Amino acid sequence: MIIDAPFTLGVVDNEDTGTQELHLSFTEQIRAESPQHRGKIFTQYVPKLQDDINNLEEDSPDRTGMMTMQQISTELLPHIIADELPLLDTIVIEIAQD
């Protein structure tokens, strides 16, 4: 799965807690943009990602990963628009097992 996103995602096994984490880091390109332009990039990215998901077969192995990226992007969008996030920091998302 290759997705042109304004951030990178990595999966990390946390040995201390026994859980997995997603580590999200913003790309250098998005960091270099003005806050207003970053908001525009994310505002355009979220529906494009949804379109890409809709173009996949229901049983595609890429679909789940892309849906996770879309959910994260949708949650981040208002904070990006409001310029509330330090883009140099890595955002850590713990993956809960049900």
Backbone atoms as SQL, in Angstrom:
CREATE TABLE atoms (id INTEGER PRIMARY KEY, chain TEXT, resi INTEGER, resn TEXT, atom TEXT, x REAL, y REAL, z REAL);
INSERT INTO atoms VALUES
  (1, 'A', 1, 'MET', 'N', 0.847, -1.173, 0.000),
  (2, 'A', 1, 'MET', 'CA', 0.000, 0.000, 0.000),
  (3, 'A', 1, 'MET', 'C', 0.890, 1.234, 0.000),
  (4, 'A', 2, 'ILE', 'N', 0.790, 2.044, -1.013),
  (5, 'A', 2, 'ILE', 'CA', 1.531, 3.295, -1.091),
  (6, 'A', 2, 'ILE', 'C', 0.515, 4.422, -1.076),
  (7, 'A', 3, 'ILE', 'N', 0.637, 5.270, -0.065),
  (8, 'A', 3, 'ILE', 'CA', -0.289, 6.390, 0.075),
  (9, 'A', 3, 'ILE', 'C', 0.537, 7.653, 0.207),
  (10, 'A', 4, 'ASP', 'N', 0.214, 8.632, -0.613),
  (11, 'A', 4, 'ASP', 'CA', 0.884, 9.925, -0.533),
  (12, 'A', 4, 'ASP', 'C', 0.186, 10.742, 0.540),
  (13, 'A', 5, 'ALA', 'N', 0.722, 10.685, 1.753),
  (14, 'A', 5, 'ALA', 'CA', 0.098, 11.327, 2.905),
  (15, 'A', 5, 'ALA', 'C', 0.992, 12.439, 3.436),
  (16, 'A', 6, 'PRO', 'N', 0.412, 13.395, 4.169),
  (17, 'A', 6, 'PRO', 'CA', 1.212, 14.455, 4.784),
  (18, 'A', 6, 'PRO', 'C', 1.909, 14.002, 6.066),
  (19, 'A', 7, 'PHE', 'N', 1.898, 12.705, 6.315),
  (20, 'A', 7, 'PHE', 'CA', 2.561, 12.144, 7.491),
  (21, 'A', 7, 'PHE', 'C', 2.984, 10.719, 7.180),
  (22, 'A', 8, 'THR', 'N', 3.830, 10.183, 8.048),
  (23, 'A', 8, 'THR', 'CA', 4.218, 8.782, 7.944),
  (24, 'A', 8, 'THR', 'C', 3.696, 8.054, 9.176),
  (25, 'A', 9, 'LEU', 'N', 3.420, 6.786, 9.006),
  (26, 'A', 9, 'LEU', 'CA', 2.959, 5.948, 10.112),
  (27, 'A', 9, 'LEU', 'C', 3.903, 4.775, 10.268),
  (28, 'A', 10, 'GLY', 'N', 4.181, 4.429, 11.503),
  (29, 'A', 10, 'GLY', 'CA', 4.959, 3.241, 11.795),
  (30, 'A', 10, 'GLY', 'C', 4.310, 2.483, 12.931),
  (31, 'A', 11, 'VAL', 'N', 4.427, 1.172, 12.922),
  (32, 'A', 11, 'VAL', 'CA', 3.892, 0.337, 13.990),
  (33, 'A', 11, 'VAL', 'C', 5.050, -0.079, 14.884),
  (34, 'A', 12, 'VAL', 'N', 4.882, 0.131, 16.183),
  (35, 'A', 12, 'VAL', 'CA', 5.927, -0.167, 17.152),
  (36, 'A', 12, 'VAL', 'C', 5.357, -1.077, 18.232),
  (37, 'A', 13, 'ASP', 'N', 6.077, -2.144, 18.555),
  (38, 'A', 13, 'ASP', 'CA', 5.704, -3.003, 19.674),
  (39, 'A', 13, 'ASP', 'C', 6.279, -2.396, 20.948),
  (40, 'A', 14, 'ASN', 'N', 5.405, -2.038, 21.879),
  (41, 'A', 14, 'ASN', 'CA', 5.836, -1.469, 23.147),
  (42, 'A', 14, 'ASN', 'C', 6.058, -2.625, 24.119),
  (43, 'A', 15, 'GLU', 'N', 7.307, -2.931, 24.384),
  (44, 'A', 15, 'GLU', 'CA', 7.638, -4.060, 25.245),
  (45, 'A', 15, 'GLU', 'C', 7.248, -3.809, 26.695),
  (46, 'A', 16, 'ASP', 'N', 7.210, -2.546, 27.103),
  (47, 'A', 16, 'ASP', 'CA', 6.849, -2.228, 28.491),
  (48, 'A', 16, 'ASP', 'C', 5.390, -2.543, 28.784),
  (49, 'A', 17, 'THR', 'N', 4.507, -2.234, 27.832),
  (50, 'A', 17, 'THR', 'CA', 3.074, -2.425, 28.056),
  (51, 'A', 17, 'THR', 'C', 2.517, -3.657, 27.354),
  (52, 'A', 18, 'GLY', 'N', 3.280, -4.231, 26.441),
  (53, 'A', 18, 'GLY', 'CA', 2.802, -5.370, 25.681),
  (54, 'A', 18, 'GLY', 'C', 1.791, -5.010, 24.609),
  (55, 'A', 19, 'THR', 'N', 1.697, -3.737, 24.276),
  (56, 'A', 19, 'THR', 'CA', 0.748, -3.286, 23.263),
  (57, 'A', 19, 'THR', 'C', 1.493, -2.858, 22.007),
  (58, 'A', 20, 'GLN', 'N', 0.731, -2.605, 20.975),
  (59, 'A', 20, 'GLN', 'CA', 1.286, -2.015, 19.761),
  (60, 'A', 20, 'GLN', 'C', 0.869, -0.564, 19.696),
  (61, 'A', 21, 'GLU', 'N', 1.710, 0.245, 19.069),
  (62, 'A', 21, 'GLU', 'CA', 1.448, 1.671, 18.923),
  (63, 'A', 21, 'GLU', 'C', 1.638, 2.079, 17.473),
  (64, 'A', 22, 'LEU', 'N', 0.845, 3.034, 17.046),
  (65, 'A', 22, 'LEU', 'CA', 1.082, 3.704, 15.772),
  (66, 'A', 22, 'LEU', 'C', 1.852, 4.974, 16.093),
  (67, 'A', 23, 'HIS', 'N', 2.944, 5.201, 15.400),
  (68, 'A', 23, 'HIS', 'CA', 3.722, 6.427, 15.567),
  (69, 'A', 23, 'HIS', 'C', 3.533, 7.259, 14.306),
  (70, 'A', 24, 'LEU', 'N', 2.946, 8.429, 14.472),
  (71, 'A', 24, 'LEU', 'CA', 2.646, 9.325, 13.362),
  (72, 'A', 24, 'LEU', 'C', 3.607, 10.503, 13.409),
  (73, 'A', 25, 'SER', 'N', 4.300, 10.723, 12.308),
  (74, 'A', 25, 'SER', 'CA', 5.215, 11.868, 12.191),
  (75, 'A', 25, 'SER', 'C', 4.858, 12.633, 10.924),
  (76, 'A', 26, 'PHE', 'N', 4.828, 13.946, 11.032),
  (77, 'A', 26, 'PHE', 'CA', 4.513, 14.782, 9.873),
  (78, 'A', 26, 'PHE', 'C', 5.736, 14.878, 8.964),
  (79, 'A', 27, 'THR', 'N', 5.482, 14.941, 7.670),
  (80, 'A', 27, 'THR', 'CA', 6.572, 15.024, 6.702),
  (81, 'A', 27, 'THR', 'C', 7.232, 16.399, 6.758),
  (82, 'A', 28, 'GLU', 'N', 8.451, 16.448, 6.274),
  (83, 'A', 28, 'GLU', 'CA', 9.160, 17.728, 6.192),
  (84, 'A', 28, 'GLU', 'C', 8.392, 18.724, 5.332),
  (85, 'A', 29, 'GLN', 'N', 7.769, 18.230, 4.257),
  (86, 'A', 29, 'GLN', 'CA', 7.029, 19.111, 3.350),
  (87, 'A', 29, 'GLN', 'C', 5.872, 19.795, 4.072),
  (88, 'A', 30, 'ILE', 'N', 5.126, 19.049, 4.880),
  (89, 'A', 30, 'ILE', 'CA', 3.973, 19.648, 5.581),
  (90, 'A', 30, 'ILE', 'C', 4.456, 20.594, 6.681),
  (91, 'A', 31, 'ARG', 'N', 5.567, 20.267, 7.300),
  (92, 'A', 31, 'ARG', 'CA', 6.120, 21.143, 8.347),
  (93, 'A', 31, 'ARG', 'C', 6.547, 22.492, 7.777),
  (94, 'A', 32, 'ALA', 'N', 7.001, 22.492, 6.522),
  (95, 'A', 32, 'ALA', 'CA', 7.510, 23.721, 5.899),
  (96, 'A', 32, 'ALA', 'C', 6.391, 24.653, 5.441),
  (97, 'A', 33, 'GLU', 'N', 5.167, 24.153, 5.366),
  (98, 'A', 33, 'GLU', 'CA', 4.048, 24.962, 4.885),
  (99, 'A', 33, 'GLU', 'C', 3.548, 25.916, 5.970),
  (100, 'A', 34, 'SER', 'N', 2.865, 26.953, 5.539),
  (101, 'A', 34, 'SER', 'CA', 2.221, 27.859, 6.490),
  (102, 'A', 34, 'SER', 'C', 1.054, 27.123, 7.136),
  (103, 'A', 35, 'PRO', 'N', 0.646, 27.534, 8.331),
  (104, 'A', 35, 'PRO', 'CA', -0.499, 26.875, 8.973),
  (105, 'A', 35, 'PRO', 'C', -1.746, 26.858, 8.080),
  (106, 'A', 36, 'GLN', 'N', -1.992, 27.934, 7.375),
  (107, 'A', 36, 'GLN', 'CA', -3.168, 28.013, 6.506),
  (108, 'A', 36, 'GLN', 'C', -3.078, 26.979, 5.380),
  (109, 'A', 37, 'HIS', 'N', -1.895, 26.854, 4.793),
  (110, 'A', 37, 'HIS', 'CA', -1.727, 25.902, 3.687),
  (111, 'A', 37, 'HIS', 'C', -1.763, 24.464, 4.192),
  (112, 'A', 38, 'ARG', 'N', -1.240, 24.213, 5.393),
  (113, 'A', 38, 'ARG', 'CA', -1.331, 22.868, 5.983),
  (114, 'A', 38, 'ARG', 'C', -2.793, 22.456, 6.128),
  (115, 'A', 39, 'GLY', 'N', -3.617, 23.378, 6.603),
  (116, 'A', 39, 'GLY', 'CA', -5.047, 23.096, 6.742),
  (117, 'A', 39, 'GLY', 'C', -5.675, 22.761, 5.405),
  (118, 'A', 40, 'LYS', 'N', -5.283, 23.488, 4.370),
  (119, 'A', 40, 'LYS', 'CA', -5.816, 23.237, 3.035),
  (120, 'A', 40, 'LYS', 'C', -5.392, 21.853, 2.534),
  (121, 'A', 41, 'ILE', 'N', -4.125, 21.493, 2.767),
  (122, 'A', 41, 'ILE', 'CA', -3.613, 20.188, 2.339),
  (123, 'A', 41, 'ILE', 'C', -4.402, 19.069, 3.012),
  (124, 'A', 42, 'PHE', 'N', -4.613, 19.168, 4.331),
  (125, 'A', 42, 'PHE', 'CA', -5.361, 18.142, 5.043),
  (126, 'A', 42, 'PHE', 'C', -6.826, 18.122, 4.617),
  (127, 'A', 43, 'THR', 'N', -7.402, 19.287, 4.399),
  (128, 'A', 43, 'THR', 'CA', -8.797, 19.373, 3.970),
  (129, 'A', 43, 'THR', 'C', -8.989, 18.673, 2.627),
  (130, 'A', 44, 'GLN', 'N', -8.006, 18.736, 1.745),
  (131, 'A', 44, 'GLN', 'CA', -8.079, 18.049, 0.460),
  (132, 'A', 44, 'GLN', 'C', -7.712, 16.567, 0.581),
  (133, 'A', 45, 'TYR', 'N', -6.843, 16.238, 1.511),
  (134, 'A', 45, 'TYR', 'CA', -6.354, 14.869, 1.659),
  (135, 'A', 45, 'TYR', 'C', -7.445, 13.911, 2.147),
  (136, 'A', 46, 'VAL', 'N', -8.241, 14.338, 3.127),
  (137, 'A', 46, 'VAL', 'CA', -9.227, 13.439, 3.735),
  (138, 'A', 46, 'VAL', 'C', -10.235, 12.913, 2.710),
  (139, 'A', 47, 'PRO', 'N', -10.887, 13.740, 1.904),
  (140, 'A', 47, 'PRO', 'CA', -11.829, 13.180, 0.922),
  (141, 'A', 47, 'PRO', 'C', -11.135, 12.387, -0.193),
  (142, 'A', 48, 'LYS', 'N', -9.905, 12.767, -0.545),
  (143, 'A', 48, 'LYS', 'CA', -9.173, 12.000, -1.560),
  (144, 'A', 48, 'LYS', 'C', -8.893, 10.591, -1.047),
  (145, 'A', 49, 'LEU', 'N', -8.535, 10.496, 0.217),
  (146, 'A', 49, 'LEU', 'CA', -8.295, 9.180, 0.809),
  (147, 'A', 49, 'LEU', 'C', -9.585, 8.366, 0.808),
  (148, 'A', 50, 'GLN', 'N', -10.712, 9.005, 1.103),
  (149, 'A', 50, 'GLN', 'CA', -11.992, 8.299, 1.064),
  (150, 'A', 50, 'GLN', 'C', -12.296, 7.797, -0.344),
  (151, 'A', 51, 'ASP', 'N', -12.008, 8.612, -1.337),
  (152, 'A', 51, 'ASP', 'CA', -12.201, 8.186, -2.731),
  (153, 'A', 51, 'ASP', 'C', -11.331, 6.974, -3.058),
  (154, 'A', 52, 'ASP', 'N', -10.076, 7.002, -2.589),
  (155, 'A', 52, 'ASP', 'CA', -9.171, 5.874, -2.829),
  (156, 'A', 52, 'ASP', 'C', -9.698, 4.602, -2.159),
  (157, 'A', 53, 'ILE', 'N', -10.245, 4.746, -0.958),
  (158, 'A', 53, 'ILE', 'CA', -10.820, 3.598, -0.240),
  (159, 'A', 53, 'ILE', 'C', -12.016, 3.058, -1.017),
  (160, 'A', 54, 'ASN', 'N', -12.858, 3.956, -1.489),
  (161, 'A', 54, 'ASN', 'CA', -14.056, 3.540, -2.225),
  (162, 'A', 54, 'ASN', 'C', -13.707, 2.808, -3.521),
  (163, 'A', 55, 'ASN', 'N', -12.545, 3.071, -4.075),
  (164, 'A', 55, 'ASN', 'CA', -12.125, 2.426, -5.317),
  (165, 'A', 55, 'ASN', 'C', -11.534, 1.036, -5.097),
  (166, 'A', 56, 'LEU', 'N', -11.337, 0.646, -3.855),
  (167, 'A', 56, 'LEU', 'CA', -10.785, -0.679, -3.542),
  (168, 'A', 56, 'LEU', 'C', -11.905, -1.705, -3.407),
  (169, 'A', 57, 'GLU', 'N', -11.557, -2.943, -3.666),
  (170, 'A', 57, 'GLU', 'CA', -12.492, -4.046, -3.419),
  (171, 'A', 57, 'GLU', 'C', -12.707, -4.162, -1.909),
  (172, 'A', 58, 'GLU', 'N', -13.886, -4.610, -1.520),
  (173, 'A', 58, 'GLU', 'CA', -14.221, -4.748, -0.101),
  (174, 'A', 58, 'GLU', 'C', -13.235, -5.633, 0.657),
  (175, 'A', 59, 'ASP', 'N', -12.700, -6.649, -0.003),
  (176, 'A', 59, 'ASP', 'CA', -11.804, -7.586, 0.674),
  (177, 'A', 59, 'ASP', 'C', -10.321, -7.264, 0.469),
  (178, 'A', 60, 'SER', 'N', -10.036, -6.065, -0.027),
  (179, 'A', 60, 'SER', 'CA', -8.645, -5.673, -0.253),
  (180, 'A', 60, 'SER', 'C', -7.904, -5.550, 1.079),
  (181, 'A', 61, 'PRO', 'N', -6.700, -6.128, 1.173),
  (182, 'A', 61, 'PRO', 'CA', -5.930, -5.996, 2.415),
  (183, 'A', 61, 'PRO', 'C', -5.496, -4.554, 2.695),
  (184, 'A', 62, 'ASP', 'N', -5.450, -3.724, 1.682),
  (185, 'A', 62, 'ASP', 'CA', -5.064, -2.326, 1.880),
  (186, 'A', 62, 'ASP', 'C', -6.187, -1.491, 2.488),
  (187, 'A', 63, 'ARG', 'N', -7.406, -1.959, 2.340),
  (188, 'A', 63, 'ARG', 'CA', -8.572, -1.174, 2.761),
  (189, 'A', 63, 'ARG', 'C', -8.543, -0.843, 4.261),
  (190, 'A', 64, 'THR', 'N', -8.222, -1.824, 5.094),
  (191, 'A', 64, 'THR', 'CA', -8.212, -1.600, 6.548),
  (192, 'A', 64, 'THR', 'C', -7.182, -0.551, 6.941),
  (193, 'A', 65, 'GLY', 'N', -5.989, -0.655, 6.399),
  (194, 'A', 65, 'GLY', 'CA', -4.949, 0.327, 6.704),
  (195, 'A', 65, 'GLY', 'C', -5.327, 1.721, 6.250),
  (196, 'A', 66, 'MET', 'N', -5.921, 1.800, 5.075),
  (197, 'A', 66, 'MET', 'CA', -6.324, 3.108, 4.561),
  (198, 'A', 66, 'MET', 'C', -7.473, 3.698, 5.385),
  (199, 'A', 67, 'MET', 'N', -8.368, 2.842, 5.857),
  (200, 'A', 67, 'MET', 'CA', -9.462, 3.327, 6.692),
  (201, 'A', 67, 'MET', 'C', -8.933, 3.839, 8.035),
  (202, 'A', 68, 'THR', 'N', -7.908, 3.194, 8.550),
  (203, 'A', 68, 'THR', 'CA', -7.273, 3.674, 9.780),
  (204, 'A', 68, 'THR', 'C', -6.645, 5.049, 9.548),
  (205, 'A', 69, 'MET', 'N', -5.950, 5.197, 8.429),
  (206, 'A', 69, 'MET', 'CA', -5.340, 6.493, 8.108),
  (207, 'A', 69, 'MET', 'C', -6.407, 7.571, 7.937),
  (208, 'A', 70, 'GLN', 'N', -7.540, 7.202, 7.340),
  (209, 'A', 70, 'GLN', 'CA', -8.612, 8.183, 7.152),
  (210, 'A', 70, 'GLN', 'C', -9.204, 8.590, 8.495),
  (211, 'A', 71, 'GLN', 'N', -9.404, 7.639, 9.392),
  (212, 'A', 71, 'GLN', 'CA', -9.951, 7.954, 10.703),
  (213, 'A', 71, 'GLN', 'C', -9.011, 8.888, 11.465),
  (214, 'A', 72, 'ILE', 'N', -7.726, 8.593, 11.439),
  (215, 'A', 72, 'ILE', 'CA', -6.742, 9.443, 12.116),
  (216, 'A', 72, 'ILE', 'C', -6.726, 10.823, 11.481),
  (217, 'A', 73, 'SER', 'N', -6.718, 10.888, 10.165),
  (218, 'A', 73, 'SER', 'CA', -6.678, 12.171, 9.453),
  (219, 'A', 73, 'SER', 'C', -7.901, 13.017, 9.761),
  (220, 'A', 74, 'THR', 'N', -9.058, 12.381, 9.825),
  (221, 'A', 74, 'THR', 'CA', -10.296, 13.097, 10.136),
  (222, 'A', 74, 'THR', 'C', -10.239, 13.676, 11.543),
  (223, 'A', 75, 'GLU', 'N', -9.695, 12.912, 12.479),
  (224, 'A', 75, 'GLU', 'CA', -9.564, 13.404, 13.858),
  (225, 'A', 75, 'GLU', 'C', -8.543, 14.543, 13.958),
  (226, 'A', 76, 'LEU', 'N', -7.486, 14.472, 13.171),
  (227, 'A', 76, 'LEU', 'CA', -6.445, 15.501, 13.214),
  (228, 'A', 76, 'LEU', 'C', -6.854, 16.787, 12.501),
  (229, 'A', 77, 'LEU', 'N', -7.735, 16.678, 11.515),
  (230, 'A', 77, 'LEU', 'CA', -8.064, 17.810, 10.648),
  (231, 'A', 77, 'LEU', 'C', -8.401, 19.095, 11.393),
  (232, 'A', 78, 'PRO', 'N', -9.327, 19.107, 12.351),
  (233, 'A', 78, 'PRO', 'CA', -9.624, 20.391, 13.016),
  (234, 'A', 78, 'PRO', 'C', -8.438, 20.952, 13.791),
  (235, 'A', 79, 'HIS', 'N', -7.584, 20.086, 14.296),
  (236, 'A', 79, 'HIS', 'CA', -6.409, 20.538, 15.052),
  (237, 'A', 79, 'HIS', 'C', -5.330, 21.089, 14.117),
  (238, 'A', 80, 'ILE', 'N', -5.248, 20.527, 12.924),
  (239, 'A', 80, 'ILE', 'CA', -4.314, 21.053, 11.918),
  (240, 'A', 80, 'ILE', 'C', -4.797, 22.424, 11.460),
  (241, 'A', 81, 'ILE', 'N', -6.086, 22.526, 11.168),
  (242, 'A', 81, 'ILE', 'CA', -6.650, 23.804, 10.720),
  (243, 'A', 81, 'ILE', 'C', -6.442, 24.886, 11.779),
  (244, 'A', 82, 'ALA', 'N', -6.618, 24.530, 13.051),
  (245, 'A', 82, 'ALA', 'CA', -6.459, 25.491, 14.143),
  (246, 'A', 82, 'ALA', 'C', -4.998, 25.699, 14.547),
  (247, 'A', 83, 'ASP', 'N', -4.071, 25.000, 13.905),
  (248, 'A', 83, 'ASP', 'CA', -2.638, 25.093, 14.198),
  (249, 'A', 83, 'ASP', 'C', -2.354, 24.809, 15.679),
  (250, 'A', 84, 'GLU', 'N', -2.933, 23.716, 16.169),
  (251, 'A', 84, 'GLU', 'CA', -2.819, 23.363, 17.584),
  (252, 'A', 84, 'GLU', 'C', -1.798, 22.260, 17.871),
  (253, 'A', 85, 'LEU', 'N', -1.224, 21.681, 16.834),
  (254, 'A', 85, 'LEU', 'CA', -0.318, 20.545, 17.040),
  (255, 'A', 85, 'LEU', 'C', 1.132, 20.926, 16.772),
  (256, 'A', 86, 'PRO', 'N', 2.046, 20.509, 17.640),
  (257, 'A', 86, 'PRO', 'CA', 3.473, 20.703, 17.365),
  (258, 'A', 86, 'PRO', 'C', 3.921, 19.667, 16.322),
  (259, 'A', 87, 'LEU', 'N', 4.199, 20.128, 15.133),
  (260, 'A', 87, 'LEU', 'CA', 4.466, 19.212, 14.027),
  (261, 'A', 87, 'LEU', 'C', 5.812, 18.508, 14.117),
  (262, 'A', 88, 'LEU', 'N', 6.680, 18.952, 14.994),
  (263, 'A', 88, 'LEU', 'CA', 7.968, 18.277, 15.154),
  (264, 'A', 88, 'LEU', 'C', 7.855, 17.042, 16.049),
  (265, 'A', 89, 'ASP', 'N', 6.787, 16.962, 16.832),
  (266, 'A', 89, 'ASP', 'CA', 6.600, 15.839, 17.736),
  (267, 'A', 89, 'ASP', 'C', 5.981, 14.649, 17.005),
  (268, 'A', 90, 'THR', 'N', 6.269, 13.461, 17.496),
  (269, 'A', 90, 'THR', 'CA', 5.628, 12.247, 17.011),
  (270, 'A', 90, 'THR', 'C', 4.380, 12.005, 17.847),
  (271, 'A', 91, 'ILE', 'N', 3.276, 11.742, 17.183),
  (272, 'A', 91, 'ILE', 'CA', 2.025, 11.420, 17.861),
  (273, 'A', 91, 'ILE', 'C', 1.981, 9.905, 18.022),
  (274, 'A', 92, 'VAL', 'N', 1.737, 9.446, 19.255),
  (275, 'A', 92, 'VAL', 'CA', 1.692, 8.022, 19.561),
  (276, 'A', 92, 'VAL', 'C', 0.237, 7.628, 19.825),
  (277, 'A', 93, 'ILE', 'N', -0.224, 6.618, 19.086),
  (278, 'A', 93, 'ILE', 'CA', -1.583, 6.123, 19.217),
  (279, 'A', 93, 'ILE', 'C', -1.505, 4.671, 19.641),
  (280, 'A', 94, 'GLU', 'N', -2.026, 4.367, 20.828),
  (281, 'A', 94, 'GLU', 'CA', -1.990, 2.992, 21.308),
  (282, 'A', 94, 'GLU', 'C', -3.094, 2.200, 20.628),
  (283, 'A', 95, 'ILE', 'N', -2.753, 1.008, 20.157),
  (284, 'A', 95, 'ILE', 'CA', -3.717, 0.138, 19.497),
  (285, 'A', 95, 'ILE', 'C', -4.304, -0.782, 20.565),
  (286, 'A', 96, 'ALA', 'N', -5.604, -0.633, 20.805),
  (287, 'A', 96, 'ALA', 'CA', -6.270, -1.449, 21.805),
  (288, 'A', 96, 'ALA', 'C', -6.776, -2.725, 21.179),
  (289, 'A', 97, 'GLN', 'N', -6.637, -3.802, 21.900),
  (290, 'A', 97, 'GLN', 'CA', -7.138, -5.098, 21.449),
  (291, 'A', 97, 'GLN', 'C', -8.466, -5.361, 22.138),
  (292, 'A', 98, 'ASP', 'N', -9.513, -5.603, 21.347),
  (293, 'A', 98, 'ASP', 'CA', -10.831, -5.909, 21.924),
  (294, 'A', 98, 'ASP', 'C', -10.966, -7.392, 22.149);
